[in-house]
Amino acid sequence: MNNRNFSNSVWNVIYFIALNYYSSELLTASDIFLGTGLPKRTVIRILDRLESLNVIKKTVDGNDRRVTRIGFTAIFAKKIDKHFQDSLAIRINH
């Protein structure tokens, strides 16, 4: 995955998902567009792109099959968690 190919909007979506990653329920596309302020169509395009890059995975909600939940793939979750931990360690040590 090449960071330079991502716009600020893509990073905003990734960051928003990361902020909510450890909550009890995964996000929906509506949660993401409301939380980021991006247009719904833009969020849907970004989510499709992130899914094709194996950054996120979409799952059907167990209580309502009309709802799709969005979360990081296990591999990307480890990478983003390590990035945040490394960034925090750098900030603490300086």
Biopython code that builds the backbone (N, CA, C, O; Angstrom):
import numpy as np
from Bio.PDB.StructureBuilder import StructureBuilder

atoms = [
    (1, "MET", "N", (0.848, -1.174, 0.000)),
    (1, "MET", "CA", (0.000, 0.000, 0.000)),
    (1, "MET", "C", (0.889, 1.230, 0.000)),
    (1, "MET", "O", (1.760, 1.375, 0.858)),
    (2, "ASN", "N", (0.673, 2.094, -0.940)),
    (2, "ASN", "CA", (1.489, 3.293, -1.076)),
    (2, "ASN", "C", (0.748, 4.487, -0.480)),
    (2, "ASN", "O", (-0.298, 4.892, -0.989)),
    (3, "ASN", "N", (1.292, 5.049, 0.601)),
    (3, "ASN", "CA", (0.645, 6.162, 1.304)),
    (3, "ASN", "C", (0.412, 7.367, 0.397)),
    (3, "ASN", "O", (-0.585, 8.074, 0.545)),
    (4, "ARG", "N", (1.303, 7.596, -0.513)),
    (4, "ARG", "CA", (1.202, 8.802, -1.347)),
    (4, "ARG", "C", (-0.014, 8.788, -2.256)),
    (4, "ARG", "O", (-0.439, 9.835, -2.744)),
    (5, "ASN", "N", (-0.574, 7.615, -2.485)),
    (5, "ASN", "CA", (-1.743, 7.513, -3.345)),
    (5, "ASN", "C", (-3.038, 7.788, -2.606)),
    (5, "ASN", "O", (-4.110, 7.776, -3.210)),
    (6, "PHE", "N", (-2.954, 8.036, -1.302)),
    (6, "PHE", "CA", (-4.141, 8.274, -0.504)),
    (6, "PHE", "C", (-4.349, 9.760, -0.289)),
    (6, "PHE", "O", (-3.415, 10.488, 0.044)),
    (7, "SER", "N", (-5.576, 10.201, -0.480)),
    (7, "SER", "CA", (-5.934, 11.590, -0.220)),
    (7, "SER", "C", (-6.183, 11.779, 1.270)),
    (7, "SER", "O", (-6.240, 10.809, 2.027)),
    (8, "ASN", "N", (-6.328, 13.020, 1.680)),
    (8, "ASN", "CA", (-6.661, 13.309, 3.073)),
    (8, "ASN", "C", (-7.990, 12.657, 3.455)),
    (8, "ASN", "O", (-8.155, 12.217, 4.593)),
    (9, "SER", "N", (-8.929, 12.589, 2.526)),
    (9, "SER", "CA", (-10.226, 11.969, 2.809)),
    (9, "SER", "C", (-10.060, 10.498, 3.172)),
    (9, "SER", "O", (-10.720, 10.010, 4.090)),
    (10, "VAL", "N", (-9.193, 9.792, 2.468)),
    (10, "VAL", "CA", (-8.960, 8.378, 2.758)),
    (10, "VAL", "C", (-8.359, 8.236, 4.146)),
    (10, "VAL", "O", (-8.772, 7.375, 4.923)),
    (11, "TRP", "N", (-7.384, 9.079, 4.458)),
    (11, "TRP", "CA", (-6.766, 9.012, 5.788)),
    (11, "TRP", "C", (-7.769, 9.398, 6.872)),
    (11, "TRP", "O", (-7.726, 8.840, 7.968)),
    (12, "ASN", "N", (-8.660, 10.329, 6.594)),
    (12, "ASN", "CA", (-9.697, 10.684, 7.569)),
    (12, "ASN", "C", (-10.593, 9.482, 7.874)),
    (12, "ASN", "O", (-10.960, 9.257, 9.027)),
    (13, "VAL", "N", (-10.940, 8.723, 6.854)),
    (13, "VAL", "CA", (-11.772, 7.536, 7.045)),
    (13, "VAL", "C", (-11.005, 6.484, 7.854)),
    (13, "VAL", "O", (-11.554, 5.907, 8.792)),
    (14, "ILE", "N", (-9.751, 6.234, 7.500)),
    (14, "ILE", "CA", (-8.944, 5.260, 8.238)),
    (14, "ILE", "C", (-8.810, 5.688, 9.699)),
    (14, "ILE", "O", (-8.962, 4.869, 10.605)),
    (15, "TYR", "N", (-8.529, 6.954, 9.923)),
    (15, "TYR", "CA", (-8.365, 7.463, 11.289)),
    (15, "TYR", "C", (-9.672, 7.328, 12.081)),
    (15, "TYR", "O", (-9.649, 6.936, 13.248)),
    (16, "PHE", "N", (-10.799, 7.648, 11.460)),
    (16, "PHE", "CA", (-12.090, 7.545, 12.137)),
    (16, "PHE", "C", (-12.387, 6.088, 12.512)),
    (16, "PHE", "O", (-12.860, 5.813, 13.615)),
    (17, "ILE", "N", (-12.110, 5.166, 11.598)),
    (17, "ILE", "CA", (-12.308, 3.750, 11.909)),
    (17, "ILE", "C", (-11.387, 3.344, 13.062)),
    (17, "ILE", "O", (-11.801, 2.623, 13.970)),
    (18, "ALA", "N", (-10.146, 3.809, 13.019)),
    (18, "ALA", "CA", (-9.186, 3.466, 14.083)),
    (18, "ALA", "C", (-9.653, 3.980, 15.440)),
    (18, "ALA", "O", (-9.525, 3.277, 16.442)),
    (19, "LEU", "N", (-10.186, 5.184, 15.485)),
    (19, "LEU", "CA", (-10.658, 5.750, 16.750)),
    (19, "LEU", "C", (-11.788, 4.924, 17.353)),
    (19, "LEU", "O", (-11.952, 4.882, 18.572)),
    (20, "ASN", "N", (-12.550, 4.282, 16.512)),
    (20, "ASN", "CA", (-13.706, 3.512, 16.966)),
    (20, "ASN", "C", (-13.476, 2.003, 16.942)),
    (20, "ASN", "O", (-14.392, 1.230, 17.224)),
    (21, "TYR", "N", (-12.271, 1.587, 16.611)),
    (21, "TYR", "CA", (-11.996, 0.168, 16.373)),
    (21, "TYR", "C", (-12.248, -0.710, 17.600)),
    (21, "TYR", "O", (-12.685, -1.852, 17.462)),
    (22, "TYR", "N", (-11.982, -0.197, 18.772)),
    (22, "TYR", "CA", (-12.101, -1.015, 19.973)),
    (22, "TYR", "C", (-13.450, -0.857, 20.676)),
    (22, "TYR", "O", (-13.622, -1.330, 21.800)),
    (23, "SER", "N", (-14.395, -0.202, 20.030)),
    (23, "SER", "CA", (-15.722, -0.070, 20.625)),
    (23, "SER", "C", (-16.461, -1.410, 20.513)),
    (23, "SER", "O", (-16.009, -2.322, 19.822)),
    (24, "SER", "N", (-17.579, -1.510, 21.190)),
    (24, "SER", "CA", (-18.296, -2.786, 21.237)),
    (24, "SER", "C", (-18.935, -3.166, 19.905)),
    (24, "SER", "O", (-19.153, -4.350, 19.647)),
    (25, "GLU", "N", (-19.240, -2.190, 19.057)),
    (25, "GLU", "CA", (-19.849, -2.463, 17.761)),
    (25, "GLU", "C", (-19.042, -1.816, 16.652)),
    (25, "GLU", "O", (-18.594, -0.676, 16.775)),
    (26, "LEU", "N", (-18.862, -2.555, 15.571)),
    (26, "LEU", "CA", (-18.179, -1.991, 14.414)),
    (26, "LEU", "C", (-19.052, -0.912, 13.783)),
    (26, "LEU", "O", (-20.269, -0.892, 13.967)),
    (27, "LEU", "N", (-18.420, -0.029, 13.049)),
    (27, "LEU", "CA", (-19.102, 1.092, 12.408)),
    (27, "LEU", "C", (-19.881, 0.665, 11.172)),
    (27, "LEU", "O", (-19.655, -0.407, 10.610)),
    (28, "THR", "N", (-20.794, 1.522, 10.767)),
    (28, "THR", "CA", (-21.472, 1.390, 9.479)),
    (28, "THR", "C", (-20.957, 2.509, 8.576)),
    (28, "THR", "O", (-20.296, 3.436, 9.045)),
    (29, "ALA", "N", (-21.258, 2.421, 7.295)),
    (29, "ALA", "CA", (-20.870, 3.496, 6.373)),
    (29, "ALA", "C", (-21.519, 4.808, 6.805)),
    (29, "ALA", "O", (-20.901, 5.867, 6.698)),
    (30, "SER", "N", (-22.752, 4.749, 7.289)),
    (30, "SER", "CA", (-23.429, 5.963, 7.764)),
    (30, "SER", "C", (-22.699, 6.581, 8.948)),
    (30, "SER", "O", (-22.548, 7.801, 9.017)),
    (31, "ASP", "N", (-22.244, 5.743, 9.884)),
    (31, "ASP", "CA", (-21.457, 6.263, 11.006)),
    (31, "ASP", "C", (-20.236, 7.014, 10.498)),
    (31, "ASP", "O", (-19.888, 8.077, 11.012)),
    (32, "ILE", "N", (-19.589, 6.450, 9.484)),
    (32, "ILE", "CA", (-18.345, 7.037, 8.978)),
    (32, "ILE", "C", (-18.611, 8.345, 8.252)),
    (32, "ILE", "O", (-17.886, 9.317, 8.467)),
    (33, "PHE", "N", (-19.629, 8.402, 7.396)),
    (33, "PHE", "CA", (-19.858, 9.668, 6.695)),
    (33, "PHE", "C", (-20.369, 10.737, 7.645)),
    (33, "PHE", "O", (-20.050, 11.913, 7.471)),
    (34, "LEU", "N", (-21.154, 10.358, 8.648)),
    (34, "LEU", "CA", (-21.604, 11.348, 9.629)),
    (34, "LEU", "C", (-20.440, 11.810, 10.514)),
    (34, "LEU", "O", (-20.340, 12.989, 10.853)),
    (35, "GLY", "N", (-19.570, 10.877, 10.881)),
    (35, "GLY", "CA", (-18.453, 11.203, 11.760)),
    (35, "GLY", "C", (-17.340, 11.982, 11.097)),
    (35, "GLY", "O", (-16.663, 12.777, 11.748)),
    (36, "THR", "N", (-17.143, 11.761, 9.802)),
    (36, "THR", "CA", (-16.064, 12.462, 9.098)),
    (36, "THR", "C", (-16.553, 13.727, 8.394)),
    (36, "THR", "O", (-15.756, 14.605, 8.062)),
    (37, "GLY", "N", (-17.855, 13.816, 8.170)),
    (37, "GLY", "CA", (-18.388, 14.967, 7.437)),
    (37, "GLY", "C", (-18.204, 14.859, 5.933)),
    (37, "GLY", "O", (-18.500, 15.804, 5.202)),
    (38, "LEU", "N", (-17.719, 13.720, 5.463)),
    (38, "LEU", "CA", (-17.533, 13.518, 4.024)),
    (38, "LEU", "C", (-18.862, 13.110, 3.395)),
    (38, "LEU", "O", (-19.711, 12.528, 4.070)),
    (39, "PRO", "N", (-19.049, 13.409, 2.112)),
    (39, "PRO", "CA", (-20.271, 12.976, 1.430)),
    (39, "PRO", "C", (-20.379, 11.447, 1.434)),
    (39, "PRO", "O", (-19.375, 10.741, 1.345)),
    (40, "LYS", "N", (-21.602, 10.957, 1.538)),
    (40, "LYS", "CA", (-21.842, 9.513, 1.617)),
    (40, "LYS", "C", (-21.228, 8.780, 0.427)),
    (40, "LYS", "O", (-20.587, 7.743, 0.599)),
    (41, "ARG", "N", (-21.418, 9.306, -0.755)),
    (41, "ARG", "CA", (-20.876, 8.650, -1.961)),
    (41, "ARG", "C", (-19.351, 8.571, -1.899)),
    (41, "ARG", "O", (-18.770, 7.568, -2.313)),
    (42, "THR", "N", (-18.705, 9.601, -1.392)),
    (42, "THR", "CA", (-17.244, 9.600, -1.248)),
    (42, "THR", "C", (-16.822, 8.509, -0.277)),
    (42, "THR", "O", (-15.879, 7.766, -0.548)),
    (43, "VAL", "N", (-17.515, 8.407, 0.854)),
    (43, "VAL", "CA", (-17.191, 7.382, 1.851)),
    (43, "VAL", "C", (-17.364, 5.988, 1.247)),
    (43, "VAL", "O", (-16.525, 5.115, 1.466)),
    (44, "ILE", "N", (-18.427, 5.773, 0.500)),
    (44, "ILE", "CA", (-18.662, 4.465, -0.114)),
    (44, "ILE", "C", (-17.535, 4.115, -1.083)),
    (44, "ILE", "O", (-17.061, 2.979, -1.101)),
    (45, "ARG", "N", (-17.106, 5.087, -1.886)),
    (45, "ARG", "CA", (-15.988, 4.847, -2.821)),
    (45, "ARG", "C", (-14.698, 4.534, -2.060)),
    (45, "ARG", "O", (-13.954, 3.626, -2.431)),
    (46, "ILE", "N", (-14.440, 5.296, -0.989)),
    (46, "ILE", "CA", (-13.234, 5.062, -0.180)),
    (46, "ILE", "C", (-13.289, 3.677, 0.458)),
    (46, "ILE", "O", (-12.293, 2.954, 0.452)),
    (47, "LEU", "N", (-14.437, 3.303, 1.005)),
    (47, "LEU", "CA", (-14.560, 1.986, 1.637)),
    (47, "LEU", "C", (-14.357, 0.862, 0.619)),
    (47, "LEU", "O", (-13.718, -0.144, 0.927)),
    (48, "ASP", "N", (-14.886, 1.025, -0.563)),
    (48, "ASP", "CA", (-14.679, 0.018, -1.618)),
    (48, "ASP", "C", (-13.195, -0.108, -1.949)),
    (48, "ASP", "O", (-12.679, -1.213, -2.121)),
    (49, "ARG", "N", (-12.517, 1.030, -2.035)),
    (49, "ARG", "CA", (-11.075, 1.023, -2.324)),
    (49, "ARG", "C", (-10.298, 0.366, -1.186)),
    (49, "ARG", "O", (-9.417, -0.460, -1.430)),
    (50, "LEU", "N", (-10.618, 0.727, 0.048)),
    (50, "LEU", "CA", (-9.919, 0.147, 1.195)),
    (50, "LEU", "C", (-10.178, -1.362, 1.300)),
    (50, "LEU", "O", (-9.297, -2.126, 1.695)),
    (51, "GLU", "N", (-11.383, -1.773, 0.946)),
    (51, "GLU", "CA", (-11.677, -3.203, 0.956)),
    (51, "GLU", "C", (-10.840, -3.930, -0.093)),
    (51, "GLU", "O", (-10.318, -5.013, 0.173)),
    (52, "SER", "N", (-10.709, -3.347, -1.275)),
    (52, "SER", "CA", (-9.921, -3.992, -2.340)),
    (52, "SER", "C", (-8.437, -4.061, -1.977)),
    (52, "SER", "O", (-7.712, -4.918, -2.481)),
    (53, "LEU", "N", (-7.984, -3.155, -1.099)),
    (53, "LEU", "CA", (-6.588, -3.157, -0.643)),
    (53, "LEU", "C", (-6.384, -3.986, 0.628)),
    (53, "LEU", "O", (-5.291, -4.005, 1.195)),
    (54, "ASN", "N", (-7.434, -4.665, 1.067)),
    (54, "ASN", "CA", (-7.395, -5.513, 2.259)),
    (54, "ASN", "C", (-7.098, -4.719, 3.538)),
    (54, "ASN", "O", (-6.448, -5.215, 4.459)),
    (55, "VAL", "N", (-7.587, -3.481, 3.569)),
    (55, "VAL", "CA", (-7.452, -2.639, 4.762)),
    (55, "VAL", "C", (-8.661, -2.849, 5.671)),
    (55, "VAL", "O", (-8.520, -2.942, 6.891)),
    (56, "ILE", "N", (-9.838, -2.922, 5.076)),
    (56, "ILE", "CA", (-11.063, -3.133, 5.846)),
    (56, "ILE", "C", (-11.768, -4.385, 5.363)),
    (56, "ILE", "O", (-11.500, -4.897, 4.276)),
    (57, "LYS", "N", (-12.678, -4.865, 6.202)),
    (57, "LYS", "CA", (-13.575, -5.923, 5.750)),
    (57, "LYS", "C", (-14.981, -5.535, 6.169)),
    (57, "LYS", "O", (-15.198, -4.931, 7.220)),
    (58, "LYS", "N", (-15.909, -5.891, 5.336)),
    (58, "LYS", "CA", (-17.320, -5.606, 5.581)),
    (58, "LYS", "C", (-17.997, -6.894, 6.011)),
    (58, "LYS", "O", (-17.785, -7.949, 5.413)),
    (59, "THR", "N", (-18.811, -6.802, 7.050)),
    (59, "THR", "CA", (-19.560, -7.968, 7.510)),
    (59, "THR", "C", (-21.015, -7.575, 7.708)),
    (59, "THR", "O", (-21.329, -6.426, 8.022)),
    (60, "VAL", "N", (-21.887, -8.538, 7.522)),
    (60, "VAL", "CA", (-23.318, -8.305, 7.717)),
    (60, "VAL", "C", (-23.600, -8.298, 9.215)),
    (60, "VAL", "O", (-23.113, -9.159, 9.948)),
    (61, "ASP", "N", (-24.379, -7.334, 9.662)),
    (61, "ASP", "CA", (-24.763, -7.224, 11.062)),
    (61, "ASP", "C", (-25.584, -8.447, 11.466)),
    (61, "ASP", "O", (-26.485, -8.862, 10.737)),
    (62, "GLY", "N", (-25.274, -9.016, 12.617)),
    (62, "GLY", "CA", (-25.976, -10.206, 13.085)),
    (62, "GLY", "C", (-27.423, -9.953, 13.448)),
    (62, "GLY", "O", (-28.240, -10.872, 13.406)),
    (63, "ASN", "N", (-27.757, -8.713, 13.808)),
    (63, "ASN", "CA", (-29.125, -8.392, 14.216)),
    (63, "ASN", "C", (-29.988, -7.859, 13.084)),
    (63, "ASN", "O", (-31.214, -7.954, 13.136)),
    (64, "ASP", "N", (-29.356, -7.302, 12.068)),
    (64, "ASP", "CA", (-30.105, -6.712, 10.951)),
    (64, "ASP", "C", (-29.306, -6.926, 9.676)),
    (64, "ASP", "O", (-28.313, -6.239, 9.440)),
    (65, "ARG", "N", (-29.726, -7.857, 8.871)),
    (65, "ARG", "CA", (-28.969, -8.236, 7.666)),
    (65, "ARG", "C", (-28.888, -7.109, 6.635)),
    (65, "ARG", "O", (-28.116, -7.206, 5.681)),
    (66, "ARG", "N", (-29.669, -6.046, 6.809)),
    (66, "ARG", "CA", (-29.595, -4.908, 5.894)),
    (66, "ARG", "C", (-28.403, -4.006, 6.209)),
    (66, "ARG", "O", (-28.018, -3.168, 5.394)),
    (67, "VAL", "N", (-27.827, -4.182, 7.386)),
    (67, "VAL", "CA", (-26.739, -3.320, 7.866)),
    (67, "VAL", "C", (-25.395, -4.012, 7.641)),
    (67, "VAL", "O", (-25.219, -5.185, 7.971)),
    (68, "THR", "N", (-24.463, -3.265, 7.077)),
    (68, "THR", "CA", (-23.099, -3.761, 6.886)),
    (68, "THR", "C", (-22.183, -3.062, 7.881)),
    (68, "THR", "O", (-22.191, -1.836, 7.994)),
    (69, "ARG", "N", (-21.402, -3.846, 8.592)),
    (69, "ARG", "CA", (-20.447, -3.324, 9.567)),
    (69, "ARG", "C", (-19.060, -3.260, 8.932)),
    (69, "ARG", "O", (-18.695, -4.104, 8.113)),
    (70, "ILE", "N", (-18.303, -2.246, 9.325)),
    (70, "ILE", "CA", (-16.981, -1.990, 8.751)),
    (70, "ILE", "C", (-15.933, -2.104, 9.846)),
    (70, "ILE", "O", (-16.062, -1.493, 10.907)),
    (71, "GLY", "N", (-14.905, -2.882, 9.586)),
    (71, "GLY", "CA", (-13.790, -2.993, 10.523)),
    (71, "GLY", "C", (-12.503, -3.257, 9.771)),
    (71, "GLY", "O", (-12.520, -3.621, 8.595)),
    (72, "PHE", "N", (-11.393, -3.071, 10.455)),
    (72, "PHE", "CA", (-10.106, -3.368, 9.830)),
    (72, "PHE", "C", (-9.932, -4.873, 9.678)),
    (72, "PHE", "O", (-10.474, -5.656, 10.459)),
    (73, "THR", "N", (-9.174, -5.264, 8.670)),
    (73, "THR", "CA", (-8.759, -6.656, 8.577)),
    (73, "THR", "C", (-7.771, -6.903, 9.716)),
    (73, "THR", "O", (-7.183, -5.958, 10.243)),
    (74, "ALA", "N", (-7.588, -8.146, 10.090)),
    (74, "ALA", "CA", (-6.679, -8.471, 11.197)),
    (74, "ALA", "C", (-5.262, -7.987, 10.900)),
    (74, "ALA", "O", (-4.586, -7.460, 11.783)),
    (75, "ILE", "N", (-4.819, -8.164, 9.674)),
    (75, "ILE", "CA", (-3.454, -7.757, 9.299)),
    (75, "ILE", "C", (-3.302, -6.237, 9.409)),
    (75, "ILE", "O", (-2.321, -5.753, 9.973)),
    (76, "PHE", "N", (-4.263, -5.490, 8.876)),
    (76, "PHE", "CA", (-4.147, -4.031, 8.925)),
    (76, "PHE", "C", (-4.314, -3.525, 10.356)),
    (76, "PHE", "O", (-3.655, -2.561, 10.745)),
    (77, "ALA", "N", (-5.175, -4.150, 11.139)),
    (77, "ALA", "CA", (-5.365, -3.737, 12.531)),
    (77, "ALA", "C", (-4.043, -3.829, 13.291)),
    (77, "ALA", "O", (-3.722, -2.940, 14.080)),
    (78, "LYS", "N", (-3.279, -4.888, 13.064)),
    (78, "LYS", "CA", (-1.967, -5.025, 13.708)),
    (78, "LYS", "C", (-1.024, -3.917, 13.260)),
    (78, "LYS", "O", (-0.294, -3.349, 14.072)),
    (79, "LYS", "N", (-1.040, -3.609, 11.957)),
    (79, "LYS", "CA", (-0.152, -2.570, 11.429)),
    (79, "LYS", "C", (-0.497, -1.191, 11.989)),
    (79, "LYS", "O", (0.398, -0.444, 12.387)),
    (80, "ILE", "N", (-1.777, -0.851, 12.023)),
    (80, "ILE", "CA", (-2.168, 0.478, 12.495)),
    (80, "ILE", "C", (-1.938, 0.589, 14.004)),
    (80, "ILE", "O", (-1.559, 1.650, 14.499)),
    (81, "ASP", "N", (-2.164, -0.500, 14.729)),
    (81, "ASP", "CA", (-1.913, -0.503, 16.166)),
    (81, "ASP", "C", (-0.430, -0.302, 16.443)),
    (81, "ASP", "O", (-0.068, 0.470, 17.331)),
    (82, "LYS", "N", (0.432, -0.984, 15.699)),
    (82, "LYS", "CA", (1.874, -0.821, 15.856)),
    (82, "LYS", "C", (2.290, 0.610, 15.518)),
    (82, "LYS", "O", (3.123, 1.198, 16.208)),
    (83, "HIS", "N", (1.715, 1.162, 14.466)),
    (83, "HIS", "CA", (2.028, 2.543, 14.082)),
    (83, "HIS", "C", (1.671, 3.510, 15.215)),
    (83, "HIS", "O", (2.465, 4.388, 15.554)),
    (84, "PHE", "N", (0.488, 3.352, 15.795)),
    (84, "PHE", "CA", (0.086, 4.236, 16.890)),
    (84, "PHE", "C", (0.978, 4.051, 18.113)),
    (84, "PHE", "O", (1.351, 5.027, 18.764)),
    (85, "GLN", "N", (1.319, 2.810, 18.426)),
    (85, "GLN", "CA", (2.203, 2.562, 19.567)),
    (85, "GLN", "C", (3.584, 3.174, 19.340)),
    (85, "GLN", "O", (4.145, 3.799, 20.240)),
    (86, "ASP", "N", (4.130, 2.995, 18.137)),
    (86, "ASP", "CA", (5.445, 3.569, 17.811)),
    (86, "ASP", "C", (5.400, 5.091, 17.874)),
    (86, "ASP", "O", (6.314, 5.724, 18.401)),
    (87, "SER", "N", (4.340, 5.670, 17.339)),
    (87, "SER", "CA", (4.206, 7.134, 17.356)),
    (87, "SER", "C", (4.104, 7.657, 18.781)),
    (87, "SER", "O", (4.689, 8.687, 19.116)),
    (88, "LEU", "N", (3.363, 6.949, 19.609)),
    (88, "LEU", "CA", (3.216, 7.346, 20.994)),
    (88, "LEU", "C", (4.540, 7.244, 21.745)),
    (88, "LEU", "O", (4.884, 8.121, 22.536)),
    (89, "ALA", "N", (5.276, 6.167, 21.489)),
    (89, "ALA", "CA", (6.577, 5.976, 22.136)),
    (89, "ALA", "C", (7.554, 7.092, 21.754)),
    (89, "ALA", "O", (8.310, 7.584, 22.592)),
    (90, "ILE", "N", (7.525, 7.480, 20.487)),
    (90, "ILE", "CA", (8.388, 8.577, 20.031)),
    (90, "ILE", "C", (8.016, 9.870, 20.742)),
    (90, "ILE", "O", (8.899, 10.602, 21.191)),
    (91, "ARG", "N", (6.733, 10.162, 20.851)),
    (91, "ARG", "CA", (6.268, 11.389, 21.525)),
    (91, "ARG", "C", (6.645, 11.397, 22.997)),
    (91, "ARG", "O", (7.036, 12.431, 23.539)),
    (92, "ILE", "N", (6.527, 10.241, 23.641)),
    (92, "ILE", "CA", (6.830, 10.157, 25.075)),
    (92, "ILE", "C", (8.334, 10.325, 25.314)),
    (92, "ILE", "O", (8.744, 10.931, 26.304)),
    (93, "ASN", "N", (9.133, 9.800, 24.426)),
    (93, "ASN", "CA", (10.590, 9.840, 24.597)),
    (93, "ASN", "C", (11.223, 11.174, 24.186)),
    (93, "ASN", "O", (12.419, 11.376, 24.396)),
    (94, "HIS", "N", (10.451, 12.066, 23.615)),
    (94, "HIS", "CA", (11.016, 13.368, 23.205)),
    (94, "HIS", "C", (10.523, 14.464, 24.058)),
    (94, "HIS", "O", (10.895, 15.620, 23.855)),
]
sb = StructureBuilder()
sb.init_structure("model")
sb.init_model(0)
sb.init_chain("A")
sb.init_seg("    ")
for serial, (resi, resn, name, xyz) in enumerate(atoms, 1):
    if name == "N":
        sb.init_residue(resn, " ", resi, " ")
    sb.init_atom(name, np.array(xyz, "f"), 0.0, 1.0, " ", f" {name:<3s}", serial, name[0])
structure = sb.get_structure()
